[in-house]
């Protein structure tokens, strides 16, 4: 029996760890998923069990290579960011894989920003809002001053995607998508590491930067492997591969992130205060992004609405778009005065007794949420952009999509569907190393939503 040629992608999330196989047309042909129990660090704070994760990667890859159905032609990796694994001179892991949600020591934060120009100036240089451990470079800074012996024994610090690659290749590299994403490590003005990295001796802990479309090493001596990518940047790759005209990708989930890969204007102080930041794409180009905590707010309001109207928790998924619920709603747009990530919509201030039905209240909630989304997306929008692609949970929400189209009447608003976008992006950058077929044109499914004249936003 002829084996099917595939590329294997490890897609590591905080909750789900996946091994996915794509065929030569980049269709998903197999998926394995695992949830691993967490462990704790020296302070008792929950964190990824790096030893369990390492063993799962090894075992999963061995099992798939022994499978008689598939011929693994390449492998790459996509994982969550802001997380380091530390390797000593013998190639062994030092310490835990610290959780980026852990609170950062206040005195070290004050010491750092006082030493390097203050929060506002430094944030503008690195395009990184002040986010504590989410600024992953700050994790190494903390180790240097809190655990100097551990810091001294670090031979190389690998962001998580590069560590997963290291498990199979035993090669150490740094990836631009990982260091160029709210890490405090990269100076977007000079397009290199910020001077503090060398001043604090961190440069000696980093491996050489490898282009995202290069081979990091070979698994089992013959299978080319990439060095891995940060998942947020990887998810943008299928869109950049499919569309050349400027667009915004509105990636929706707990966070709704507006990504503009065609906006290279430096972040302003106002944009930073609104929680804007910059990524580096797999092409080493700046991607300006804004984010809104809209998915979280939706989750909370769905619980409140279900309780008030005595409906199932997921009743919102059955609501059909009905413009009559908001036909004459001309509520003025809400000006965001706090950071977009913490600004809730106006709906939380409304009296649910004013609504005759769940459906009416839900339309009003999405209407209010869209006004916040408009404020957030406009932070990174430019006149050259004529399309917005919405992926993730809200792309399947007809009420949301119709009202978003009304909010941007002169743009094309698409609900976009890409199976496993982050993993697919990691696969696409390896195309030249395993696949001699032309890239397919149907990797993204689109549904157009148009402006309706009887709704005002």
N, C-alpha and C positions, 0 to 999 in steps of 0.2 A: 504494500500500500504506500502510495506517495504521501509524504508528509506535507502539511500546509505551512508555507513560509509565513512567519509572523515576527513582529517586534514585541518584546516584553517590556512593560512599563510598571514600575513600582510607584504607586500614588499614595503617599503617606499623609493622612489627615490626623488631626488631634484625636478623633474618635475611631474612624475606620481606616484600616490599613488594607490596601488593595494591590493585587497583582492582576494586570489586564493584558490581554493579547489582542493586537490589531493585525488584520491581514494586509495584503499589499494595496488594497483600496481604502485602507484605514477604517474598515468596519470592525466593530468590536465583536470578537468571536468567542472570548472566554473571560470570565471575571471571577476572581476569588477575593473574599473579604474576611477580615478578621478584626476583632476587637480585643485588645490586650489590656490586662489589668495594670493600673498605674502603681508606682511605688512612691516613696517620699524622699526628699533630700535631707540634709543634716538638720534642718530646722523643722522637719515634719510636714513640709509643704508638698502637696501632690505634684508628681512630675512623671514624665515618660520613663518607662523602664527600658533603658537603652540596651541592656543585656537581652531581655526578652525580644525586643524589636530586632536586634542583630540576629538572633537565632531564627526568628520567623522568616527574615529575608533569606537567609541561607537555605533553610529547609524548603521554603516555597520555590526558590529557584531550582534547587536540586530536583524537586518533584516534577516541575514542568519540563526540565531538560530530559528527564527519564521517560516522559510521556511519548508514546509512539505516534501520536497524532500530529504533533507540531515540530517544525524545524525552527529553532530560535535563531534569527539572523542578526538581531541587534537587541540592545537593552538600554533603557534610560530611566530617569528618576524624576519625580515631582513630589515635593513635600511642602508642608507648612514652613513658614519662615521664622525669623527672630529667635532661632534656637541653635546653639553651638554644641558640638561634641568635641572633647579635648583628647588628643592623642599624645602619649609620651614617646620617648626615643625608641622604645622597644615595639611601638605600634599598638600599645594597649590603651584602652579608654581610661581616662582619669576622671573620677568624680561622676556626679549625676548629670543628666540632661535637664538643666534647670528650666522651670516653667516660666514663660515670659509674662504670665499673669501675676507673678509674685511681686509684692510691693518692693519698691526700690528704696534703699536707705537714704533718708533725707539729707543727712550730713554729707554723704558722698555726692549726691546730686548737686548740692550747693557748692561743694568744693570744685566739682568738675566745671560747671558753667561759669563760676567766678574765675577759674584759670584760663578759660578759652573764650572770653568776650561777652559772656552773658547769654541768656536763653534766646532772645530775639535774634541777635546777630548770628549766633551759631546755628540756629534753626534755619535761617535763610540760606546759609552757606551749604548746609547738608540736606536741605529740603526735608527735614525731619522734625515734625512737631515733638515737643517734649513728652515722651511716653514711657519713661522709666526703662524697665527691662525689655519692652517692645523695641526700644532702640538697642539692638543686640550688641553693638560695640560696648555699651555700658555694662554688659555682663562681664566682659573681660576686665574692664576698669575696676569693677567691684572685686573681682578675684585678686587683682594685683594688690589692692589695699587691705582687703579683709583676709585673704588666704595667700600670702606671698610665696609660701613654700609650694603650694599647688601650682601657682602661676609660673614659678621658675621651672617646674618639671614639664610644662606643656611644650611639646615639640612642634605641634601644629594644631590650630583651632579650625575646625571644619563646620561650616553651616550644615544643617541637617541633610539637604539634598546631596552635598558632596560626601558626607559621611556614608550615606546609603550606597553611593557609588564605590566608595573606598572598601566597603565590606566585600564586594565581589571582585574589584580590580586590584586592590591594595595600592592604588595610586592616589596621591593627594593633590587636589587642585582647589582653586577658588573660582567662584562663578559670579559674573557681573550682576545677574538678576538678584542674587542673594545679598551682595554688599551694597547694591544700589536701591535699597528699599527700607526706608526709615530706620537705618542702622546707626546713624551718627558717624559712620565711617567714611563716607564718600563726599568729597567737595564737588558740588555740581558746577561751580564757577571754573575751577581748574581742571575738572574731569579727571581727578585722581584721588587717592586717599587724602583725607584731610590731614593737615600738618600734625594734629594732636596724636595721630596714630603712631608716627615715628617718634615723637617726643616722649611718649609713654612706653615705647618699646614693643608696641603691638605688631609692628611690621615684621618683626622676626618670628611671629607666631603664625603668619599667614602663608599659605602656599601660593604658587604662581597662578595668575588668572588664565583660565583656558576659555577660548571662545565657545559659545553655547553649541555650535554646530560641529565641534571637533570631537575626536575620539580621545577619551581619557585613558583607556586601556582596553585590554581584552580579557573576557571571562572564559575560563577553560581554554585559553590560548588562541581561540579562533573567533569568539563572538565580540564584535566591537561594542563598547559601552560609552555612553556620554557621562559627563560629570554631574548631571542633574540640574534642575532649575527650581527657583521659587515658584510655588503653585500659582500665585496671582499673575505673575508675568507669563507663565506657561499657558494660562487660560486665554490670554489675548492672542496667542500665536495663530490659532485657526482663523481668526478674523483678519489678522494682518496678511495671512497667506491668501485669503479669498477676496479681499477688497483693497483697492488701491486709493480710492477717493477718501478724503477725510471723514471720519465717523467718530462717534462716542460709543463705547461699550458700557452699558449700565448693568453691572453685575449685581444681581439682587440675591440676598440671603439675609442673615442676621444683620449684616451691613449691606447697604446699597452703595456701591462704589462706582462713580462715574470716571471712566478712564479715557483720556484723550492722548493718543500716541502722536498727534500732529500739532501739539502745542508745546513749543520749546521756550516759552517766555519764563524767565525766572520767577519764582514764587514771591509775591509781595507779602508785606507784613500782615495785611488784612487777610489774605488767603491763608496764611499760616494760622492765624487766630480762628479761622473758620474750619480748621482741621484739614486743609489741603496738604498734600505731600507729593513727592515725585518718586517714580520708579525708574529703573533702567530696563528697557526691553531687551529681549534676547539679541537684538541687533546693536546693543550698546547705545541706544537713543533714549532721550528723556520722555517719560510718559507722565503727564500731569494728572493728578487724581484728586477727587473730593469724595467725602464719604458721609453717609447719613445712617443713623441707627434705626432705620425705618422697619426692618424686618423684626427687630426686637419689639418695637412699639406695636407692630401688627399682632405679634404673638400675645402681648399683654392685653390689648384691646379686644382681641377675639375671645379671650376668657371672660372679660367683663360683659361683652355683648351677649355671649352665650348664657351667662348667669341671669342677666336682666330679662332677656326674652325667652328664657327657658328652652333653649335650643342646644343641640349637640355642639361640642367644642369646635368642630370643623365645618359648621353650617355655612360659613362664608364661602366654602368651595362650591356650594350649590347655587349661589346668588348669580342671577343673570343680569347683565347690564341693562338698565332702564333709565334713559336720560330724563324721564319725567320726574324722577326723584330730586333732580338738581337743576331742572330746567331754568328756574329763575334765580338761581343762587349766584349772586354777584359779590360774594364776600371778597374784600380786597386781599391781595396777597400779603402774607405775613412776613415781616422783615426779621431775618434771623439775627439776633443780637448776641447770642452765645455761640460757642463752637457748635458746628453742625452736628457733631457726633452726640451731643447731649441735648440738643434742642428738640423737644417733643412738639407734635402738632397741636393745633388749637382744639382738637376733638376732646382731649382729656378735660377741658373746661366746660364742655357742653352738658346739658341736662338730658339724659336719655329718655326722660318722660315726655320730652317734646316730640319724640318720634313715634309714629303709629305702628311701625313694624321693624323687625330686624333688618329687612332689606333696605328700608329708608335710612336707618341709622348707619348701616354699613356703607352705603353710597356716600353719605356725608363724611364718614371717617376717611375713606379713600380720597375724597375730594380734598380734605384738609391735609392728608399725607402728601398728596401730589404737590400742593403748594410748597411744602417743605422741600420736596424733591426738586422742584423747579429752581428754588434758591440754591440748592447744592450743586446741581448740574451746571447752572449758569456760571458758576465759579470757574469752570474749566472750558466752557463753551467758547467757540470762535465763529466768526461769520462764514468761514470756509466749510464748516461742518453742516451737512445737509441731512444726515442720517443718524438715528440713534438705534442701536441694537440692544434689546433687553434680554438678558439671559437669567437663568435661575428661577426661583419660586414665583416672583411677580409676573414673569413672562407668560405664565399659565392663568393669570387672573384677568378675566375680560374687563371687569370694572376698572381695574388699575390701568390696563393698556389703553382703553378708550379715553379715559380721562387724561392720561399722559399725552395722547395724540392731540387732544383739545388744548393742552397746555403749550404744545409746540406746533401750532397750525401750519407753519411754513416749512416743516421738516417731515421726512419720512420716518415713521416710527414702526419698528419691526419687533415682533416677538421672535426671538432666535432660539433655536434648539441645537445644541451640540452635545452628543453623547460623550460624557467624561472629558470636558474641555481641557482641563489641566493635563491629564494623561495624554490626550490627543496632541496637545501642543508639544509635550516632551517627545512624542513619537515623530512629529513632523520635522523637528530640527535635525533628526538623524537620517532623514530620507536618503541623502546622497550616499550613505554608507551601507545601505542594505537593500535599496529598492530602486530598480531601474525603470519602473513604470512612471507615467506622468501623474502628477498630483491630481486627484479627482476634484470635480467642481461641486459636488453635492454633499460636502461634509457638514454644511450648515443648513438647517431647515428654517425658512423664514415665513412669517405671516404678517402682512401689512395692516396697520390700523390707521384710519384716516380721521381727520378733524370733522366734528359734527357741529353745525352752525347754531344749534339750540342750547349749547352748554357754554358757559362763560367762566374762564379762569383768569 
